[in-house]
Amino acid sequence: MITNRGNLGTTTDAISGGELQELRVRVQDGAAAQRLASYLARLLQEIDPGQSRPLVLVSIGTDRLTGDSLGPLVGSRARELAPGLPVYGTLEEPVHAINLADKIKEINQVYRAPLVLAVDACLGQAHNVGTVSIGRGALYPGTGVHKDLPPVGEIFISGVVNVGGFLEYLVLQNTRLCLVMQIADCIARSLMLTCSTWLPQCPAAATSEACTLDQQSQACQA
């Protein structure tokens, strides 16, 4: 669980020095997954133009707290939709505060110069609930609940699941699962789309399957 990476207000993109540094989309946008996938492909091209580094997904969180289950949900869904993508952090085997350092060490032992994509839930301002941010840089898990954990990844994806600033654990316990699933599906579908273009060797599941959770969550109101 992290805190909001800056206050972008109601804007979609954060602009710094004329360069697009971070993209924010709202999951209700029908093109959200495609926009995330396109921006992720751009970041991958910038960081690893030769595609020589293995891309590894680290989805952080726990299913013991509804609001913090975004990471494990994304990890499990990504394994279904993009089975060739190495995934750490699922509902069955979550990556959380207790085992995070060990998992990072394991990844660096298994893969040579891994390019880590980190995913976590985020608490933010009310008008940003239901949005997903992606950008270049490390993700700092635990900041939303005042924990000191090591930074993770070179690319971050965070989903704002609820309002932050007070009684964080209580807020996480009272976060709507429907919204978390909707955000998770959006992120997982973007990974599937990226996998099918950036990583041709990574087989992706059928697009119709990718739409399943999205159809189920259409009635979800944050």
Order of alpha helices (4+ residues) and beta strands (2+ residues): beta-beta-beta-alpha-beta-alpha-beta-alpha-beta-beta-beta-alpha-alpha-alpha-alpha
